[in-house]
Amino acid sequence: MERGNVRTGEGFALVKETPGPGGPVYIVREFRRAPPFTVEWVYKRHFAPEADWHLVETDDLIVMTAGTMRLDFQDGRTSVTLTEGECVWLAAGTVTKGTALPMDGTPCAFLSVTAARGSVP
C-alpha cells in the first residue's frame, strides 16, 4: 500500500517527469491496464499559463484533486474553471489550454482518465 497527500504530492514516489506546455508535469502514479483506459495522477508544481493550444487526442476525463485550473477552448466555448472535486470530460479533438489559478505558483493536481486510442467510437 502506498499512502500520500493528493493536495501536495507528498508521500508519492515520482514515476516520471515530463515537459508540459505550462511547465513540468510530475506523474506520481500511472495505472495502465489493457485498453480501453489509462489513469494518471498528475501534479503540477509550476503551472504557468500555457502559451500554445493543446489537442486532446483521445477522450479524457479530468478530475481535480487539489487546486484550481481554468480550461479555455479554441472553438470559443465558455471557459471552465475546475476546483477540488470537480471534473470535466474532454472529447477527442478538443483544443484547449489550461491555467492554474491563482497564477502564484500554487500547485494543482488532477486525475487524468484517458481512453485508449480506438477504444471509444
N, CA and C atoms as a LAMMPS dump frame, in Angstrom:
ITEM: TIMESTEP
0
ITEM: NUMBER OF ATOMS
363
ITEM: BOX BOUNDS ff ff ff
-5.0000000000000000e+02 5.0000000000000000e+02
-5.0000000000000000e+02 5.0000000000000000e+02
-5.0000000000000000e+02 5.0000000000000000e+02
ITEM: ATOMS id mol type element x y z
1 1 1 N 0.85 -1.182 0
2 1 2 C 0 0 0
3 1 3 C 0.887 1.233 0
4 2 1 N 0.472 2.229 -0.765
5 2 2 C 1.19 3.499 -0.811
6 2 3 C 0.238 4.593 -0.376
7 3 1 N 0.685 5.417 0.546
8 3 2 C -0.162 6.483 1.066
9 3 3 C 0.504 7.818 0.773
10 4 1 N -0.293 8.782 0.337
11 4 2 C 0.248 10.099 0.037
12 4 3 C -0.833 11.156 0.115
13 5 1 N -0.419 12.405 -0.04
14 5 2 C -1.316 13.541 0.05
15 5 3 C -1.612 14.042 -1.36
16 6 1 N -2.879 13.951 -1.801
17 6 2 C -3.225 14.368 -3.151
18 6 3 C -3.228 15.886 -3.317
19 7 1 N -3.156 16.615 -2.23
20 7 2 C -3.101 18.076 -2.324
21 7 3 C -1.69 18.58 -2.538
22 8 1 N -0.713 17.886 -1.977
23 8 2 C 0.67 18.379 -2.027
24 8 3 C 1.606 17.478 -2.814
25 9 1 N 1.209 16.249 -3.061
26 9 2 C 2.09 15.303 -3.741
27 9 3 C 3.039 14.59 -2.801
28 10 1 N 3.062 14.984 -1.537
29 10 2 C 3.97 14.374 -0.562
30 10 3 C 3.588 12.924 -0.318
31 11 1 N 4.603 12.089 -0.196
32 11 2 C 4.383 10.692 0.12
33 11 3 C 4.303 9.788 -1.101
34 12 1 N 4.241 10.38 -2.296
35 12 2 C 4.193 9.581 -3.514
36 12 3 C 5.575 9.55 -4.151
37 13 1 N 5.951 8.399 -4.662
38 13 2 C 7.208 8.284 -5.395
39 13 3 C 6.998 8.825 -6.811
40 14 1 N 7.961 9.579 -7.307
41 14 2 C 7.887 10.126 -8.648
42 14 3 C 8.101 9.008 -9.659
43 15 1 N 7.147 8.826 -10.567
44 15 2 C 7.26 7.817 -11.613
45 15 3 C 8.05 8.394 -12.785
46 16 1 N 7.675 9.605 -13.22
47 16 2 C 8.412 10.272 -14.288
48 16 3 C 8.073 11.75 -14.293
49 17 1 N 8.967 12.518 -14.856
50 17 2 C 8.749 13.945 -15.054
51 17 3 C 8.789 14.19 -16.546
52 18 1 N 7.767 14.856 -17.059
53 18 2 C 7.728 15.132 -18.485
54 18 3 C 7.494 16.618 -18.689
55 19 1 N 8.032 17.166 -19.771
56 19 2 C 7.75 18.575 -20.045
57 19 3 C 6.302 18.736 -20.461
58 20 1 N 5.689 19.786 -19.994
59 20 2 C 4.31 20.076 -20.381
60 20 3 C 4.241 21.476 -20.942
61 21 1 N 3.147 21.816 -21.601
62 21 2 C 3.045 23.145 -22.204
63 21 3 C 3.051 24.277 -21.189
64 22 1 N 2.694 23.995 -19.924
65 22 2 C 2.687 25.029 -18.906
66 22 3 C 3.735 24.806 -17.836
67 23 1 N 4.713 23.952 -18.08
68 23 2 C 5.744 23.64 -17.097
69 23 3 C 5.823 22.141 -16.892
70 24 1 N 6.752 21.705 -16.033
71 24 2 C 6.937 20.266 -15.847
72 24 3 C 5.687 19.589 -15.297
73 25 1 N 5.443 18.372 -15.737
74 25 2 C 4.345 17.551 -15.249
75 25 3 C 4.974 16.392 -14.498
76 26 1 N 4.561 16.195 -13.263
77 26 2 C 5.093 15.132 -12.428
78 26 3 C 4.066 14.018 -12.342
79 27 1 N 4.361 12.888 -12.96
80 27 2 C 3.468 11.737 -12.894
81 27 3 C 3.879 10.942 -11.663
82 28 1 N 3.001 10.89 -10.675
83 28 2 C 3.353 10.201 -9.439
84 28 3 C 2.691 8.834 -9.335
85 29 1 N 1.738 8.571 -10.147
86 29 2 C 1.133 7.245 -10.167
87 29 3 C 0.546 7.048 -11.547
88 30 1 N 0.851 5.958 -12.159
89 30 2 C 0.361 5.684 -13.501
90 30 3 C -0.194 4.264 -13.515
91 31 1 N -1.444 4.131 -13.867
92 31 2 C -2.095 2.829 -13.92
93 31 3 C -2.401 2.522 -15.369
94 32 1 N -1.824 1.485 -15.88
95 32 2 C -2.091 1.1 -17.267
96 32 3 C -2.662 -0.298 -17.27
97 33 1 N -3.799 -0.428 -17.835
98 33 2 C -4.454 -1.723 -17.996
99 33 3 C -4.618 -1.944 -19.487
100 34 1 N -4.997 -3.157 -19.836
101 34 2 C -5.309 -3.397 -21.242
102 34 3 C -6.338 -2.346 -21.661
103 35 1 N -6.355 -1.982 -22.924
104 35 2 C -7.339 -0.97 -23.317
105 35 3 C -8.686 -1.33 -22.717
106 36 1 N -9.468 -0.38 -22.347
107 36 2 C -9.534 0.899 -23.005
108 36 3 C -9.045 2.116 -22.223
109 37 1 N -8.429 2.001 -21.01
110 37 2 C -8.134 3.207 -20.249
111 37 3 C -6.719 3.259 -19.686
112 38 1 N -6.232 4.477 -19.526
113 38 2 C -5.017 4.777 -18.791
114 38 3 C -5.411 5.806 -17.736
115 39 1 N -4.932 5.631 -16.509
116 39 2 C -5.207 6.589 -15.44
117 39 3 C -3.875 7.136 -14.943
118 40 1 N -3.749 8.459 -14.909
119 40 2 C -2.545 9.112 -14.384
120 40 3 C -2.967 10.106 -13.314
121 41 1 N -2.192 10.161 -12.253
122 41 2 C -2.381 11.205 -11.252
123 41 3 C -1.309 12.229 -11.531
124 42 1 N -1.697 13.433 -11.901
125 42 2 C -0.769 14.472 -12.358
126 42 3 C -0.693 15.575 -11.318
127 43 1 N 0.536 15.946 -10.975
128 43 2 C 0.786 17.016 -10.009
129 43 3 C 1.658 18.053 -10.694
130 44 1 N 1.17 19.278 -10.798
131 44 2 C 1.924 20.347 -11.45
132 44 3 C 2.319 21.374 -10.414
133 45 1 N 3.62 21.461 -10.172
134 45 2 C 4.124 22.42 -9.182
135 45 3 C 4.19 23.827 -9.738
136 46 1 N 4.645 23.956 -10.964
137 46 2 C 4.831 25.271 -11.583
138 46 3 C 4.011 25.287 -12.859
139 47 1 N 2.802 25.735 -12.763
140 47 2 C 1.889 25.655 -13.892
141 47 3 C 1.644 27.048 -14.43
142 48 1 N 2.551 27.489 -15.31
143 48 2 C 2.41 28.795 -15.941
144 48 3 C 1.281 28.726 -16.968
145 49 1 N 0.726 29.87 -17.331
146 49 2 C -0.292 29.834 -18.386
147 49 3 C 0.3 29.203 -19.645
148 50 1 N -0.451 28.329 -20.275
149 50 2 C 0.035 27.694 -21.491
150 50 3 C 0.036 28.7 -22.625
151 51 1 N 1.126 28.726 -23.371
152 51 2 C 1.237 29.654 -24.485
153 51 3 C 0.558 29.108 -25.734
154 52 1 N 0.562 27.788 -25.886
155 52 2 C 0.027 27.167 -27.088
156 52 3 C -1.196 26.317 -26.767
157 53 1 N -2.035 26.137 -27.772
158 53 2 C -3.195 25.28 -27.64
159 53 3 C -2.764 23.823 -27.645
160 54 1 N -3.53 22.985 -26.957
161 54 2 C -3.235 21.551 -26.849
162 54 3 C -4.394 20.762 -27.44
163 55 1 N -4.088 19.866 -28.377
164 55 2 C -5.102 18.999 -28.964
165 55 3 C -5.272 17.768 -28.087
166 56 1 N -6.489 17.529 -27.624
167 56 2 C -6.796 16.323 -26.855
168 56 3 C -6.976 15.202 -27.873
169 57 1 N -6.031 14.253 -27.886
170 57 2 C -6.032 13.224 -28.93
171 57 3 C -7.008 12.087 -28.67
172 58 1 N -7.305 11.808 -27.401
173 58 2 C -8.267 10.764 -27.051
174 58 3 C -9.219 11.335 -26.009
175 59 1 N -10.384 10.723 -25.854
176 59 2 C -11.314 11.177 -24.822
177 59 3 C -10.601 11.182 -23.479
178 60 1 N -10.85 12.221 -22.663
179 60 2 C -10.104 12.406 -21.427
180 60 3 C -11.027 12.958 -20.346
181 61 1 N -11.05 12.306 -19.192
182 61 2 C -11.787 12.795 -18.029
183 61 3 C -10.771 13.388 -17.069
184 62 1 N -10.942 14.662 -16.712
185 62 2 C -10.068 15.357 -15.775
186 62 3 C -10.827 15.519 -14.464
187 63 1 N -10.261 15.012 -13.356
188 63 2 C -10.869 15.124 -12.026
189 63 3 C -9.888 15.881 -11.135
190 64 1 N -10.255 17.078 -10.716
191 64 2 C -9.371 17.892 -9.875
192 64 3 C -9.315 17.316 -8.464
193 65 1 N -8.085 17.118 -7.954
194 65 2 C -7.915 16.632 -6.589
195 65 3 C -7.363 17.725 -5.675
196 66 1 N -6.759 18.765 -6.247
197 66 2 C -6.235 19.874 -5.444
198 66 3 C -6.06 21.091 -6.335
199 67 1 N -6.256 22.253 -5.766
200 67 2 C -6.053 23.485 -6.512
201 67 3 C -7.206 23.802 -7.442
202 68 1 N -6.944 24.751 -8.338
203 68 2 C -7.942 25.234 -9.285
204 68 3 C -7.297 25.365 -10.653
205 69 1 N -8.013 24.972 -11.695
206 69 2 C -7.499 25.094 -13.051
207 69 3 C -8.608 25.587 -13.966
208 70 1 N -8.257 26.558 -14.823
209 70 2 C -9.197 27.051 -15.828
210 70 3 C -8.816 26.443 -17.174
211 71 1 N -9.794 25.932 -17.887
212 71 2 C -9.593 25.422 -19.241
213 71 3 C -10.272 26.363 -20.224
214 72 1 N -9.499 26.844 -21.199
215 72 2 C -10.034 27.67 -22.277
216 72 3 C -10.122 26.8 -23.528
217 73 1 N -11.084 27.1 -24.388
218 73 2 C -11.321 26.295 -25.577
219 73 3 C -11.141 27.138 -26.828
220 74 1 N -10.413 26.601 -27.787
221 74 2 C -10.105 27.338 -29.006
222 74 3 C -11.35 27.624 -29.842
223 75 1 N -12.359 26.761 -29.753
224 75 2 C -13.558 26.939 -30.573
225 75 3 C -14.514 28 -30.028
226 76 1 N -14.107 28.698 -28.956
227 76 2 C -14.91 29.799 -28.436
228 76 3 C -15.899 29.424 -27.35
229 77 1 N -15.978 28.121 -26.999
230 77 2 C -16.852 27.74 -25.888
231 77 3 C -16.438 28.495 -24.626
232 78 1 N -17.359 28.655 -23.724
233 78 2 C -17.089 29.315 -22.458
234 78 3 C -16.048 28.53 -21.672
235 79 1 N -15.087 29.244 -21.082
236 79 2 C -14.061 28.602 -20.255
237 79 3 C -14.702 27.866 -19.093
238 80 1 N -14.008 26.833 -18.626
239 80 2 C -14.461 26.046 -17.484
240 80 3 C -13.415 26.171 -16.395
241 81 1 N -13.84 26.503 -15.177
242 81 2 C -12.939 26.551 -14.031
243 81 3 C -13.274 25.388 -13.114
244 82 1 N -12.264 24.546 -12.878
245 82 2 C -12.44 23.361 -12.04
246 82 3 C -11.761 23.57 -10.695
247 83 1 N -12.463 23.205 -9.628
248 83 2 C -11.878 23.225 -8.291
249 83 3 C -11.889 21.801 -7.751
250 84 1 N -11.261 21.629 -6.613
251 84 2 C -11.141 20.307 -5.989
252 84 3 C -12.484 19.572 -5.981
253 85 1 N -12.48 18.343 -6.504
254 85 2 C -13.674 17.509 -6.53
255 85 3 C -14.501 17.625 -7.799
256 86 1 N -14.216 18.604 -8.642
257 86 2 C -14.966 18.768 -9.883
258 86 3 C -14.262 18.055 -11.034
259 87 1 N -15.026 17.773 -12.094
260 87 2 C -14.436 17.079 -13.232
261 87 3 C -15.031 17.607 -14.534
262 88 1 N -14.349 17.278 -15.629
263 88 2 C -14.816 17.636 -16.966
264 88 3 C -14.397 16.53 -17.923
265 89 1 N -15.259 16.231 -18.88
266 89 2 C -14.96 15.249 -19.926
267 89 3 C -14.556 16.032 -21.165
268 90 1 N -13.37 15.732 -21.698
269 90 2 C -12.896 16.371 -22.919
270 90 3 C -12.926 15.338 -24.037
271 91 1 N -13.72 15.586 -25.048
272 91 2 C -13.816 14.659 -26.175
273 91 3 C -12.569 14.756 -27.042
274 92 1 N -12.208 13.647 -27.651
275 92 2 C -11.094 13.642 -28.594
276 92 3 C -11.34 14.725 -29.641
277 93 1 N -10.285 15.446 -29.981
278 93 2 C -10.399 16.521 -30.954
279 93 3 C -10.593 17.885 -30.332
280 94 1 N -10.852 17.957 -29.016
281 94 2 C -10.988 19.234 -28.325
282 94 3 C -9.629 19.925 -28.304
283 95 1 N -9.62 21.233 -28.54
284 95 2 C -8.379 22.009 -28.473
285 95 3 C -8.519 22.97 -27.298
286 96 1 N -7.595 22.882 -26.344
287 96 2 C -7.722 23.613 -25.082
288 96 3 C -6.372 24.106 -24.574
289 97 1 N -6.403 25.01 -23.607
290 97 2 C -5.239 25.407 -22.816
291 97 3 C -5.686 25.446 -21.364
292 98 1 N -4.76 25.087 -20.465
293 98 2 C -5.076 25.097 -19.042
294 98 3 C -4.217 26.104 -18.3
295 99 1 N -4.801 26.721 -17.289
296 99 2 C -4.083 27.671 -16.447
297 99 3 C -4.446 27.404 -14.993
298 100 1 N -3.427 27.2 -14.158
299 100 2 C -3.668 27.05 -12.72
300 100 3 C -4.008 28.415 -12.145
301 101 1 N -4.972 28.451 -11.243
302 101 2 C -5.383 29.697 -10.605
303 101 3 C -5.256 29.557 -9.096
304 102 1 N -4.879 30.582 -8.371
305 102 2 C -4.335 31.823 -8.923
306 102 3 C -2.947 31.562 -9.496
307 103 1 N -2.48 32.427 -10.355
308 103 2 C -1.194 32.216 -11.015
309 103 3 C -0.056 32.696 -10.117
310 104 1 N 0.045 32.076 -8.948
311 104 2 C 1.071 32.467 -7.977
312 104 3 C 1.977 31.302 -7.59
313 105 1 N 1.952 30.241 -8.384
314 105 2 C 2.77 29.073 -8.075
315 105 3 C 2.052 28.03 -7.24
316 106 1 N 0.796 28.308 -6.86
317 106 2 C 0.027 27.315 -6.119
318 106 3 C -0.134 26.087 -7.006
319 107 1 N 0.244 24.906 -6.519
320 107 2 C 0.154 23.716 -7.365
321 107 3 C -1.279 23.269 -7.595
322 108 1 N -1.456 22.525 -8.664
323 108 2 C -2.733 21.873 -8.881
324 108 3 C -2.455 20.407 -9.186
325 109 1 N -3.418 19.586 -8.876
326 109 2 C -3.275 18.151 -9.098
327 109 3 C -4.598 17.614 -9.612
328 110 1 N -4.498 16.628 -10.502
329 110 2 C -5.718 16.036 -11.039
330 110 3 C -5.468 14.614 -11.504
331 111 1 N -6.556 13.864 -11.574
332 111 2 C -6.534 12.545 -12.197
333 111 3 C -6.915 12.73 -13.648
334 112 1 N -6.182 12.07 -14.52
335 112 2 C -6.497 12.071 -15.936
336 112 3 C -6.833 10.633 -16.33
337 113 1 N -8.095 10.404 -16.681
338 113 2 C -8.536 9.083 -17.124
339 113 3 C -8.701 9.195 -18.629
340 114 1 N -7.829 8.51 -19.361
341 114 2 C -7.755 8.663 -20.806
342 114 3 C -8.16 7.383 -21.509
343 115 1 N -9.036 7.516 -22.472
344 115 2 C -9.445 6.362 -23.271
345 115 3 C -8.318 5.997 -24.23
346 116 1 N -8.051 4.712 -24.361
347 116 2 C -7.047 4.26 -25.314
348 116 3 C -7.523 4.587 -26.724
349 117 1 N -6.587 4.907 -27.604
350 117 2 C -6.942 5.226 -28.985
351 117 3 C -7.72 4.077 -29.61
352 118 1 N -8.803 4.44 -30.267
353 118 2 C -9.601 3.441 -30.96
354 118 3 C -10.581 2.687 -30.092
355 119 1 N -10.606 2.97 -28.758
356 119 2 C -11.493 2.207 -27.871
357 119 3 C -12.863 2.837 -27.719
358 120 1 N -12.986 4.119 -28.095
359 120 2 C -14.26 4.812 -27.961
360 120 3 C -14.733 5.156 -29.361
361 121 1 N -15.952 4.786 -29.717
362 121 2 C -16.436 5.049 -31.088
363 121 3 C -16.572 6.538 -31.359
